[in-house]
Amino acid sequence: MKILVDTHVFLDVLLAREKFLVPSQHVLTWCEERPGSGWIAWHTLSNLSFIGNKLAGKKRTTFVLDHILDCFEVAPTSSEAARASKTYEFNDFEDALQAAAAVVCKADWIITRNQADFKKSPIKAISPKAFMAQH
């Protein structure tokens, strides 16, 4: 099984967001224990760097990014995938890019706390909490 993990799940852990920490950490640990199962979109790295540097500091963010690159696969990107994302019915282009990355890596699910925005995604989105209940 392959899952694509949305940026917010990583931010929950990086920023220790208490309300979301346990399920999000479970998702990341599950991926760490199953090499090749956890995937991220290319732009997740830049989003995490930008937000993390501001809110958690550069040192911690760099450590987390290095760990992510050790444990997760980065979905290949292309002009074709970017064009495909423009055809998805999303209000937020960033979410459409996440969905395109999930398609490219042939993910079974997108793990996100933002399932409402992924209703029309070609890959089903479930919450970290729902994923934790199943795995």
Stockholm file with secondary structure:
# STOCKHOLM 1.0

chainA/1-135         MKILVDTHVFLDVLLAREKFLVPSQHVLTWCEERPGSGWIAWHTLSNLSFIGNKLAGKKRTTFVLDHILDCFEVAPTSSEAARASKTYEFNDFEDALQAAAAVVCKADWIITRNQADFKKSPIKAISPKAFMAQH
#=GR chainA/1-135 SS CCEEECHHHHHHHHTTCTTTHHHHHHHHHHHHTSTTSEEECHHHHHHHHHHHHHHTCHHHHHHHHHHHHHHCEECCCCHHHHHHHHHSCCSCHHHHHHHHHHHHTTCSEEECSCGGGGTTCSSCEECHHHHHHHC
#=GC SS_cons         CCEEECHHHHHHHHTTCTTTHHHHHHHHHHHHTSTTSEEECHHHHHHHHHHHHHHTCHHHHHHHHHHHHHHCEECCCCHHHHHHHHHSCCSCHHHHHHHHHHHHTTCSEEECSCGGGGTTCSSCEECHHHHHHHC
//
